[in-house]
Each structure stands twice: as C-alpha cells, then as structure tokens.
Amino acid sequence: MAITVNLYYSGAAGNARRFAEEMENSGTAEKIRSESGNLRYEYFSPLNDPDTVLLIDSWEDQDALDAHHASPMMGEIARLRDKYDLHMRVERYRSDENGVPEKDKVFIKE
C-alpha cells in the first residue's frame, strides 16, 4: 500500500519557493526521486498562498519511506529548511488498493 505525504512548507518573503528551487537546482530532489521505492516527489505552489509550497511525496510502502528518512538526503533537507527558516504542516495518506470506485469515475475526465 503506497504512502503519500503532503508537506506544506511555509516561510516569509518567498522563502518556501526559494527552498523548492534550491532542492531542484541542487539535484537533491532528483536524488530523492531515484531512491528505491519513491513514486513521486513534486513541488506545487498554492494559488491562494504565495508563501507556501506543497510537496507531494509518495513511497511504495513504509519500509521505503523509513529508508528515505534514514538517508543522507534528510540532513540536506533539514539544512535547507533551516536556511530558509521554514515551518511545516504535514498530511499523510495511504492509497486505496482498489483504486477509484466506479461511482466516482463519472466525475473524472481522462
């Protein structure tokens, strides 16, 4: 069962966006994407909150997420988070093994 973690990074004066840009430009985000078990690692900017960046971070299972948390990448993330004085809000989800229910598919245009 896949695990998805939504991390909302918030900081003053555009610092959350600068953090995400440095994660991308330094290659750190790409290294995380190449870790075993990573399914998704993408940053987004909420339209109604310019001081927040959303990271959608998905892993195959808890073991893959635990291995990521034990990796050197976590030290780099913490260093950058401190550099940009960011605060976080976290949501965690597990995927539905059955996928989208048929009754909900009527609302989805592929």
Chimera marker file (.cmm) of the C-alpha trace (Angstrom):
<marker_set name="trace">
<marker id="1" x="0.000" y="0.000" z="0.000" r="1" g="1" b="0" radius="0.5"/>
<marker id="2" x="1.572" y="3.268" z="-1.130" r="1" g="1" b="0" radius="0.5"/>
<marker id="3" x="2.043" y="6.118" z="1.323" r="1" g="1" b="0" radius="0.5"/>
<marker id="4" x="1.702" y="9.743" z="0.262" r="1" g="1" b="0" radius="0.5"/>
<marker id="5" x="2.842" y="12.595" z="2.461" r="1" g="1" b="0" radius="0.5"/>
<marker id="6" x="1.772" y="16.156" z="1.683" r="1" g="1" b="0" radius="0.5"/>
<marker id="7" x="4.225" y="18.604" z="3.211" r="1" g="1" b="0" radius="0.5"/>
<marker id="8" x="3.306" y="22.283" z="3.266" r="1" g="1" b="0" radius="0.5"/>
<marker id="9" x="6.467" y="24.372" z="3.635" r="1" g="1" b="0" radius="0.5"/>
<marker id="10" x="5.764" y="27.972" z="4.699" r="1" g="1" b="0" radius="0.5"/>
<marker id="11" x="8.156" y="30.857" z="5.046" r="1" g="1" b="0" radius="0.5"/>
<marker id="12" x="8.262" y="34.617" z="4.776" r="1" g="1" b="0" radius="0.5"/>
<marker id="13" x="9.060" y="36.631" z="1.666" r="1" g="1" b="0" radius="0.5"/>
<marker id="14" x="9.134" y="33.767" z="-0.841" r="1" g="1" b="0" radius="0.5"/>
<marker id="15" x="11.497" y="31.547" z="1.165" r="1" g="1" b="0" radius="0.5"/>
<marker id="16" x="9.417" y="28.405" z="0.620" r="1" g="1" b="0" radius="0.5"/>
<marker id="17" x="9.665" y="28.841" z="-3.143" r="1" g="1" b="0" radius="0.5"/>
<marker id="18" x="13.420" y="29.520" z="-2.906" r="1" g="1" b="0" radius="0.5"/>
<marker id="19" x="13.776" y="26.322" z="-0.849" r="1" g="1" b="0" radius="0.5"/>
<marker id="20" x="11.962" y="24.266" z="-3.501" r="1" g="1" b="0" radius="0.5"/>
<marker id="21" x="14.018" y="25.868" z="-6.274" r="1" g="1" b="0" radius="0.5"/>
<marker id="22" x="17.247" y="25.038" z="-4.462" r="1" g="1" b="0" radius="0.5"/>
<marker id="23" x="16.074" y="21.454" z="-3.883" r="1" g="1" b="0" radius="0.5"/>
<marker id="24" x="15.513" y="21.163" z="-7.642" r="1" g="1" b="0" radius="0.5"/>
<marker id="25" x="18.559" y="23.127" z="-8.851" r="1" g="1" b="0" radius="0.5"/>
<marker id="26" x="20.995" y="21.376" z="-6.497" r="1" g="1" b="0" radius="0.5"/>
<marker id="27" x="19.909" y="17.930" z="-7.711" r="1" g="1" b="0" radius="0.5"/>
<marker id="28" x="18.701" y="16.925" z="-4.239" r="1" g="1" b="0" radius="0.5"/>
<marker id="29" x="15.105" y="16.424" z="-5.394" r="1" g="1" b="0" radius="0.5"/>
<marker id="30" x="16.279" y="14.265" z="-8.308" r="1" g="1" b="0" radius="0.5"/>
<marker id="31" x="18.382" y="12.129" z="-5.940" r="1" g="1" b="0" radius="0.5"/>
<marker id="32" x="15.298" y="11.563" z="-3.797" r="1" g="1" b="0" radius="0.5"/>
<marker id="33" x="13.261" y="10.628" z="-6.879" r="1" g="1" b="0" radius="0.5"/>
<marker id="34" x="15.874" y="7.991" z="-7.705" r="1" g="1" b="0" radius="0.5"/>
<marker id="35" x="15.740" y="6.401" z="-4.250" r="1" g="1" b="0" radius="0.5"/>
<marker id="36" x="14.344" y="2.885" z="-4.163" r="1" g="1" b="0" radius="0.5"/>
<marker id="37" x="10.603" y="2.943" z="-3.542" r="1" g="1" b="0" radius="0.5"/>
<marker id="38" x="9.990" y="6.592" z="-4.430" r="1" g="1" b="0" radius="0.5"/>
<marker id="39" x="6.870" y="7.010" z="-6.554" r="1" g="1" b="0" radius="0.5"/>
<marker id="40" x="6.531" y="10.795" z="-6.650" r="1" g="1" b="0" radius="0.5"/>
<marker id="41" x="8.385" y="13.857" z="-5.402" r="1" g="1" b="0" radius="0.5"/>
<marker id="42" x="6.905" y="17.087" z="-6.767" r="1" g="1" b="0" radius="0.5"/>
<marker id="43" x="6.554" y="20.670" z="-5.592" r="1" g="1" b="0" radius="0.5"/>
<marker id="44" x="3.475" y="22.841" z="-6.193" r="1" g="1" b="0" radius="0.5"/>
<marker id="45" x="2.508" y="26.410" z="-5.302" r="1" g="1" b="0" radius="0.5"/>
<marker id="46" x="-0.983" y="27.051" z="-3.904" r="1" g="1" b="0" radius="0.5"/>
<marker id="47" x="-2.637" y="29.912" z="-5.799" r="1" g="1" b="0" radius="0.5"/>
<marker id="48" x="-4.070" y="31.434" z="-2.638" r="1" g="1" b="0" radius="0.5"/>
<marker id="49" x="-0.879" y="31.344" z="-0.541" r="1" g="1" b="0" radius="0.5"/>
<marker id="50" x="2.329" y="32.684" z="-2.151" r="1" g="1" b="0" radius="0.5"/>
<marker id="51" x="4.367" y="31.957" z="0.999" r="1" g="1" b="0" radius="0.5"/>
<marker id="52" x="3.676" y="28.211" z="0.938" r="1" g="1" b="0" radius="0.5"/>
<marker id="53" x="4.923" y="25.377" z="-1.266" r="1" g="1" b="0" radius="0.5"/>
<marker id="54" x="3.309" y="21.939" z="-1.271" r="1" g="1" b="0" radius="0.5"/>
<marker id="55" x="5.477" y="18.841" z="-1.670" r="1" g="1" b="0" radius="0.5"/>
<marker id="56" x="3.674" y="15.658" z="-2.702" r="1" g="1" b="0" radius="0.5"/>
<marker id="57" x="5.963" y="12.827" z="-1.635" r="1" g="1" b="0" radius="0.5"/>
<marker id="58" x="4.864" y="9.219" z="-2.354" r="1" g="1" b="0" radius="0.5"/>
<marker id="59" x="6.533" y="5.926" z="-1.465" r="1" g="1" b="0" radius="0.5"/>
<marker id="60" x="5.782" y="2.278" z="-2.234" r="1" g="1" b="0" radius="0.5"/>
<marker id="61" x="5.450" y="1.373" z="1.435" r="1" g="1" b="0" radius="0.5"/>
<marker id="62" x="6.542" y="2.241" z="4.972" r="1" g="1" b="0" radius="0.5"/>
<marker id="63" x="9.885" y="0.448" z="4.566" r="1" g="1" b="0" radius="0.5"/>
<marker id="64" x="10.788" y="2.652" z="1.579" r="1" g="1" b="0" radius="0.5"/>
<marker id="65" x="9.777" y="5.783" z="3.494" r="1" g="1" b="0" radius="0.5"/>
<marker id="66" x="11.804" y="4.666" z="6.538" r="1" g="1" b="0" radius="0.5"/>
<marker id="67" x="14.858" y="4.093" z="4.331" r="1" g="1" b="0" radius="0.5"/>
<marker id="68" x="14.448" y="7.609" z="2.912" r="1" g="1" b="0" radius="0.5"/>
<marker id="69" x="14.197" y="9.053" z="6.413" r="1" g="1" b="0" radius="0.5"/>
<marker id="70" x="17.469" y="7.283" z="7.312" r="1" g="1" b="0" radius="0.5"/>
<marker id="71" x="19.238" y="8.535" z="4.171" r="1" g="1" b="0" radius="0.5"/>
<marker id="72" x="21.711" y="11.433" z="3.883" r="1" g="1" b="0" radius="0.5"/>
<marker id="73" x="19.019" y="13.337" z="1.953" r="1" g="1" b="0" radius="0.5"/>
<marker id="74" x="17.225" y="14.105" z="5.221" r="1" g="1" b="0" radius="0.5"/>
<marker id="75" x="20.246" y="16.033" z="6.504" r="1" g="1" b="0" radius="0.5"/>
<marker id="76" x="20.326" y="18.126" z="3.332" r="1" g="1" b="0" radius="0.5"/>
<marker id="77" x="16.580" y="18.797" z="3.544" r="1" g="1" b="0" radius="0.5"/>
<marker id="78" x="16.910" y="19.858" z="7.207" r="1" g="1" b="0" radius="0.5"/>
<marker id="79" x="19.841" y="22.143" z="6.368" r="1" g="1" b="0" radius="0.5"/>
<marker id="80" x="17.887" y="23.879" z="3.618" r="1" g="1" b="0" radius="0.5"/>
<marker id="81" x="14.746" y="24.071" z="5.732" r="1" g="1" b="0" radius="0.5"/>
<marker id="82" x="16.770" y="25.868" z="8.419" r="1" g="1" b="0" radius="0.5"/>
<marker id="83" x="18.498" y="28.087" z="5.848" r="1" g="1" b="0" radius="0.5"/>
<marker id="84" x="15.126" y="29.372" z="4.651" r="1" g="1" b="0" radius="0.5"/>
<marker id="85" x="13.518" y="29.361" z="8.147" r="1" g="1" b="0" radius="0.5"/>
<marker id="86" x="10.595" y="27.217" z="7.047" r="1" g="1" b="0" radius="0.5"/>
<marker id="87" x="7.742" y="25.755" z="9.056" r="1" g="1" b="0" radius="0.5"/>
<marker id="88" x="5.823" y="22.663" z="8.064" r="1" g="1" b="0" radius="0.5"/>
<marker id="89" x="2.363" y="21.184" z="8.146" r="1" g="1" b="0" radius="0.5"/>
<marker id="90" x="2.050" y="17.505" z="7.227" r="1" g="1" b="0" radius="0.5"/>
<marker id="91" x="-0.764" y="15.272" z="5.981" r="1" g="1" b="0" radius="0.5"/>
<marker id="92" x="-0.283" y="11.543" z="5.450" r="1" g="1" b="0" radius="0.5"/>
<marker id="93" x="-2.389" y="9.209" z="3.304" r="1" g="1" b="0" radius="0.5"/>
<marker id="94" x="-2.407" y="5.544" z="2.304" r="1" g="1" b="0" radius="0.5"/>
<marker id="95" x="-3.548" y="4.595" z="-1.169" r="1" g="1" b="0" radius="0.5"/>
<marker id="96" x="-6.749" y="2.713" z="-1.712" r="1" g="1" b="0" radius="0.5"/>
<marker id="97" x="-5.706" y="-0.652" z="-3.087" r="1" g="1" b="0" radius="0.5"/>
<marker id="98" x="-8.981" y="-0.858" z="-5.012" r="1" g="1" b="0" radius="0.5"/>
<marker id="99" x="-8.384" y="2.378" z="-6.924" r="1" g="1" b="0" radius="0.5"/>
<marker id="100" x="-11.120" y="4.869" z="-7.761" r="1" g="1" b="0" radius="0.5"/>
<marker id="101" x="-14.616" y="3.478" z="-7.095" r="1" g="1" b="0" radius="0.5"/>
<marker id="102" x="-16.764" y="3.092" z="-10.206" r="1" g="1" b="0" radius="0.5"/>
<marker id="103" x="-19.376" y="5.529" z="-8.850" r="1" g="1" b="0" radius="0.5"/>
<marker id="104" x="-16.673" y="8.256" z="-8.633" r="1" g="1" b="0" radius="0.5"/>
<marker id="105" x="-15.304" y="7.714" z="-12.135" r="1" g="1" b="0" radius="0.5"/>
<marker id="106" x="-18.213" y="9.669" z="-13.609" r="1" g="1" b="0" radius="0.5"/>
<marker id="107" x="-16.544" y="12.822" z="-12.206" r="1" g="1" b="0" radius="0.5"/>
<marker id="108" x="-13.140" y="12.118" z="-13.774" r="1" g="1" b="0" radius="0.5"/>
<marker id="109" x="-12.264" y="13.089" z="-17.319" r="1" g="1" b="0" radius="0.5"/>
<marker id="110" x="-9.181" y="11.263" z="-18.543" r="1" g="1" b="0" radius="0.5"/>
<link id1="1" id2="2" r="1" g="1" b="0" radius="0.2"/>
<link id1="2" id2="3" r="1" g="1" b="0" radius="0.2"/>
<link id1="3" id2="4" r="1" g="1" b="0" radius="0.2"/>
<link id1="4" id2="5" r="1" g="1" b="0" radius="0.2"/>
<link id1="5" id2="6" r="1" g="1" b="0" radius="0.2"/>
<link id1="6" id2="7" r="1" g="1" b="0" radius="0.2"/>
<link id1="7" id2="8" r="1" g="1" b="0" radius="0.2"/>
<link id1="8" id2="9" r="1" g="1" b="0" radius="0.2"/>
<link id1="9" id2="10" r="1" g="1" b="0" radius="0.2"/>
<link id1="10" id2="11" r="1" g="1" b="0" radius="0.2"/>
<link id1="11" id2="12" r="1" g="1" b="0" radius="0.2"/>
<link id1="12" id2="13" r="1" g="1" b="0" radius="0.2"/>
<link id1="13" id2="14" r="1" g="1" b="0" radius="0.2"/>
<link id1="14" id2="15" r="1" g="1" b="0" radius="0.2"/>
<link id1="15" id2="16" r="1" g="1" b="0" radius="0.2"/>
<link id1="16" id2="17" r="1" g="1" b="0" radius="0.2"/>
<link id1="17" id2="18" r="1" g="1" b="0" radius="0.2"/>
<link id1="18" id2="19" r="1" g="1" b="0" radius="0.2"/>
<link id1="19" id2="20" r="1" g="1" b="0" radius="0.2"/>
<link id1="20" id2="21" r="1" g="1" b="0" radius="0.2"/>
<link id1="21" id2="22" r="1" g="1" b="0" radius="0.2"/>
<link id1="22" id2="23" r="1" g="1" b="0" radius="0.2"/>
<link id1="23" id2="24" r="1" g="1" b="0" radius="0.2"/>
<link id1="24" id2="25" r="1" g="1" b="0" radius="0.2"/>
<link id1="25" id2="26" r="1" g="1" b="0" radius="0.2"/>
<link id1="26" id2="27" r="1" g="1" b="0" radius="0.2"/>
<link id1="27" id2="28" r="1" g="1" b="0" radius="0.2"/>
<link id1="28" id2="29" r="1" g="1" b="0" radius="0.2"/>
<link id1="29" id2="30" r="1" g="1" b="0" radius="0.2"/>
<link id1="30" id2="31" r="1" g="1" b="0" radius="0.2"/>
<link id1="31" id2="32" r="1" g="1" b="0" radius="0.2"/>
<link id1="32" id2="33" r="1" g="1" b="0" radius="0.2"/>
<link id1="33" id2="34" r="1" g="1" b="0" radius="0.2"/>
<link id1="34" id2="35" r="1" g="1" b="0" radius="0.2"/>
<link id1="35" id2="36" r="1" g="1" b="0" radius="0.2"/>
<link id1="36" id2="37" r="1" g="1" b="0" radius="0.2"/>
<link id1="37" id2="38" r="1" g="1" b="0" radius="0.2"/>
<link id1="38" id2="39" r="1" g="1" b="0" radius="0.2"/>
<link id1="39" id2="40" r="1" g="1" b="0" radius="0.2"/>
<link id1="40" id2="41" r="1" g="1" b="0" radius="0.2"/>
<link id1="41" id2="42" r="1" g="1" b="0" radius="0.2"/>
<link id1="42" id2="43" r="1" g="1" b="0" radius="0.2"/>
<link id1="43" id2="44" r="1" g="1" b="0" radius="0.2"/>
<link id1="44" id2="45" r="1" g="1" b="0" radius="0.2"/>
<link id1="45" id2="46" r="1" g="1" b="0" radius="0.2"/>
<link id1="46" id2="47" r="1" g="1" b="0" radius="0.2"/>
<link id1="47" id2="48" r="1" g="1" b="0" radius="0.2"/>
<link id1="48" id2="49" r="1" g="1" b="0" radius="0.2"/>
<link id1="49" id2="50" r="1" g="1" b="0" radius="0.2"/>
<link id1="50" id2="51" r="1" g="1" b="0" radius="0.2"/>
<link id1="51" id2="52" r="1" g="1" b="0" radius="0.2"/>
<link id1="52" id2="53" r="1" g="1" b="0" radius="0.2"/>
<link id1="53" id2="54" r="1" g="1" b="0" radius="0.2"/>
<link id1="54" id2="55" r="1" g="1" b="0" radius="0.2"/>
<link id1="55" id2="56" r="1" g="1" b="0" radius="0.2"/>
<link id1="56" id2="57" r="1" g="1" b="0" radius="0.2"/>
<link id1="57" id2="58" r="1" g="1" b="0" radius="0.2"/>
<link id1="58" id2="59" r="1" g="1" b="0" radius="0.2"/>
<link id1="59" id2="60" r="1" g="1" b="0" radius="0.2"/>
<link id1="60" id2="61" r="1" g="1" b="0" radius="0.2"/>
<link id1="61" id2="62" r="1" g="1" b="0" radius="0.2"/>
<link id1="62" id2="63" r="1" g="1" b="0" radius="0.2"/>
<link id1="63" id2="64" r="1" g="1" b="0" radius="0.2"/>
<link id1="64" id2="65" r="1" g="1" b="0" radius="0.2"/>
<link id1="65" id2="66" r="1" g="1" b="0" radius="0.2"/>
<link id1="66" id2="67" r="1" g="1" b="0" radius="0.2"/>
<link id1="67" id2="68" r="1" g="1" b="0" radius="0.2"/>
<link id1="68" id2="69" r="1" g="1" b="0" radius="0.2"/>
<link id1="69" id2="70" r="1" g="1" b="0" radius="0.2"/>
<link id1="70" id2="71" r="1" g="1" b="0" radius="0.2"/>
<link id1="71" id2="72" r="1" g="1" b="0" radius="0.2"/>
<link id1="72" id2="73" r="1" g="1" b="0" radius="0.2"/>
<link id1="73" id2="74" r="1" g="1" b="0" radius="0.2"/>
<link id1="74" id2="75" r="1" g="1" b="0" radius="0.2"/>
<link id1="75" id2="76" r="1" g="1" b="0" radius="0.2"/>
<link id1="76" id2="77" r="1" g="1" b="0" radius="0.2"/>
<link id1="77" id2="78" r="1" g="1" b="0" radius="0.2"/>
<link id1="78" id2="79" r="1" g="1" b="0" radius="0.2"/>
<link id1="79" id2="80" r="1" g="1" b="0" radius="0.2"/>
<link id1="80" id2="81" r="1" g="1" b="0" radius="0.2"/>
<link id1="81" id2="82" r="1" g="1" b="0" radius="0.2"/>
<link id1="82" id2="83" r="1" g="1" b="0" radius="0.2"/>
<link id1="83" id2="84" r="1" g="1" b="0" radius="0.2"/>
<link id1="84" id2="85" r="1" g="1" b="0" radius="0.2"/>
<link id1="85" id2="86" r="1" g="1" b="0" radius="0.2"/>
<link id1="86" id2="87" r="1" g="1" b="0" radius="0.2"/>
<link id1="87" id2="88" r="1" g="1" b="0" radius="0.2"/>
<link id1="88" id2="89" r="1" g="1" b="0" radius="0.2"/>
<link id1="89" id2="90" r="1" g="1" b="0" radius="0.2"/>
<link id1="90" id2="91" r="1" g="1" b="0" radius="0.2"/>
<link id1="91" id2="92" r="1" g="1" b="0" radius="0.2"/>
<link id1="92" id2="93" r="1" g="1" b="0" radius="0.2"/>
<link id1="93" id2="94" r="1" g="1" b="0" radius="0.2"/>
<link id1="94" id2="95" r="1" g="1" b="0" radius="0.2"/>
<link id1="95" id2="96" r="1" g="1" b="0" radius="0.2"/>
<link id1="96" id2="97" r="1" g="1" b="0" radius="0.2"/>
<link id1="97" id2="98" r="1" g="1" b="0" radius="0.2"/>
<link id1="98" id2="99" r="1" g="1" b="0" radius="0.2"/>
<link id1="99" id2="100" r="1" g="1" b="0" radius="0.2"/>
<link id1="100" id2="101" r="1" g="1" b="0" radius="0.2"/>
<link id1="101" id2="102" r="1" g="1" b="0" radius="0.2"/>
<link id1="102" id2="103" r="1" g="1" b="0" radius="0.2"/>
<link id1="103" id2="104" r="1" g="1" b="0" radius="0.2"/>
<link id1="104" id2="105" r="1" g="1" b="0" radius="0.2"/>
<link id1="105" id2="106" r="1" g="1" b="0" radius="0.2"/>
<link id1="106" id2="107" r="1" g="1" b="0" radius="0.2"/>
<link id1="107" id2="108" r="1" g="1" b="0" radius="0.2"/>
<link id1="108" id2="109" r="1" g="1" b="0" radius="0.2"/>
<link id1="109" id2="110" r="1" g="1" b="0" radius="0.2"/>
</marker_set>
